[in-house]
Amino acid sequence: MIMGRAVLGAYFPGADEHTYPIEHLPADLLTHLFYAFARIEDGHLTLPSAAPAQLAVIKRTHPHLRIVISIGGWGAGGFSDAALTPHTRADLVAECLELVAGFDGVDLDWEFPVSGGPAELAHRPEDRRNCTLLAQELRDRLGSDRLLTAALPAGRLQSAGPYDPAESFDLAALADILDFVNLMTYDFGTGFSGIATFNAPLAEVADDPIDPDLRRWNNVTGAVDYYERHGVPRDKLVLGVPFYGQGFRVASPGEQAGLFQPQIGTVEVGDWRDIRRDLLPDPAWQRHRHRVARSPWLYHPGTQTFVSYEDAESIEERAAFAASHGLRGAFMWQLAGDDTEHSLLAAMTRPFRE
């Protein structure tokens, strides 16, 4: 049994109907499914062609799940223009209400208003206010029986360098409007980082060479504290956990098997299922675990490659933190990244199950 009103969510890669077959859906472990993604194209909202059929099957086979359509995602444009004026916002909301019939709500995934997202996407200083206005109009029109959520960032290094989520979002205002926030407590260490570092460290690591003013927030516990300080109650925060890895090539191993060394390029390492199948059984990859970050990593001396990832132990630690600190629940990106036994999802949900 799931504790209270806890949110146990997963992003479902529905845009490619072959990525994750519906019959593999571990619905008994979930309360919410976030269907990724609808897009804004030429000012109009579009759903993946497979969405209506997939939605019907999931609702028929798993009637307890609340299925929320997620709009946007990394690299998705159109938000800045669509939210720009009362007229464009009204048009987008009207299309949203028409196209999302049958879904149990809407999840806004604007990455990101004002700055921080891909440089080629349109962005404006007024995005911050317009994002709030768009959310309020959606809230007013969706009604009380459907959810409105948003996926909001935590990583302090984005496309243009140092990044502050409060410069993109009026966090306190959004907290009043949204049912809850999917806090993306991952991507703390990406290609935007100058060093090989952790994707989702649980706590601040003192010898991390990032600017200390960024470092205090650039971890799971720091991000939760930051959002709470900016007016988002803990019971409206759903903690995100990644089911994928981040890889870096480093100039030298340093004293900690590549950790915190200058990176000279990123390496695609795939999801947990790929890491478990291809890297963990290979003795050339040295295994390590950090006692403060509470994260594992791999290092390959031959190729000088560092890989940050999460396993069942570290995922459960993060979920236990969320459960013990009064957060609303936990969610993951994304279902296709887990193994066939759903070991990471089971670990994420365990602290919330009686």
C-alpha positions, 0 to 999 in steps of 0.5 A, a space after each residue: 500500500 502506498 503511503 497517504 497521498 504520495 506521488 510515485 511518478 514515472 515519465 513514459 516515452 510515449 512519443 515513440 510507441 516502440 520505445 516502451 511497450 505498454 504491456 511492460 508498464 509496472 503500473 502497480 508501483 505507480 500512482 502517476 504517469 507523465 506522458 512525454 511529450 506534446 510539443 508546441 510547433 508553429 504556435 500550435 500544440 501537437 500530440 504524438 500520433 500514438 497518444 490517443 491509442 496508448 492513452 485508451 489502453 493504459 486507462 483500460 488496463 490500469 484505471 488507478 493511474 493518473 495520466 498527465 500529458 507533459 508539454 515540452 522537454 529539453 530542446 522543445 521550443 515554442 513556449 516563449 512565443 506561445 506565452 507572449 500575449 494574452 491572445 497567444 496564451 488563450 489560443 494555447 490553453 484552448 488547444 490544450 483543453 481540446 487535445 488533452 481530453 482524456 488525460 488527467 492533467 497537464 505537466 509543463 516542461 518549459 526548459 527554460 524561460 528567460 535563459 538556460 535552455 538550448 541557445 537556439 530557442 527563442 527566449 525573452 526576459 518577460 518569459 518569467 512573468 508569462 510562464 506564471 500567467 500561462 500556468 494560471 490560465 491553465 489552472 483556471 480552465 482545467 478545473 479542480 478535477 484535473 492536475 496541473 504540474 511542472 517539471 522545474 530545474 535544479 542543476 546550477 550549470 546550464 547552456 549559458 553557464 551559472 544558472 539560478 532557477 528563480 531567474 527563470 521562474 517565479 517559484 512562490 507564485 507557481 507553488 500557489 498555482 500548481 498541484 505539485 512540482 516535479 523537481 528535476 534533482 539530476 543533471 547537476 553534472 552534464 556537458 555544461 560542467 567543466 569537470 567530470 562530476 556526479 549526475 545527482 549527488 545527494 549532498 554537497 561534496 566539499 572538494 568539488 571545485 565548482 564555485 561554492 556559491 553554486 555548489 551548496 545548491 548543486 545537489 539533491 538536498 541543496 536543491 530541495 532547500 533552495 526551493 523551500 527557501 523560495 516559497 515552494 512547500 516541501 509537500 509540493 515537491 516531488 523528488 526526481 531520480 535519474 535512470 541514466 548515466 553521464 559520461 566524461 573523458 578526462 585528461 588524467 585520473 587524478 586522485 579519485 579515479 577521474 572524479 572532479 578532473 577537467 573533462 575533455 569531452 562527454 561520452 554517451 553511456 546510456 541508461 541504467 539498463 545499458 550500464 548494467 548490461 555493458 559496463 558493470 560486468 566488464 572488469 576493466 571498469 573500476 567501481 567506486 562509491 562516494 560516502 557523501 554524494 551517496 552515488 556510485 561511479 565507474 572509471 576506465 583507466 584505458 580510455 580515461 572515462 568517468 561514468 556517473 550513474 545511480 543504482 538501486 541502493 542510491 535511488 532508494 537513499 534518495 527516495 528515503 530522503 524524500 519520504 523522511 523530509 516530508 516531500 510529496 513523493 518521487 518520480 523518475 526519468 524515464 521508464 525505458 531506462 530501467 531493467 526488465 526487473 524494474 529494480 530501480 523503480 522498485 527501489 524508488 517506491 519502497 520508502 513510500 510503501 507500507 
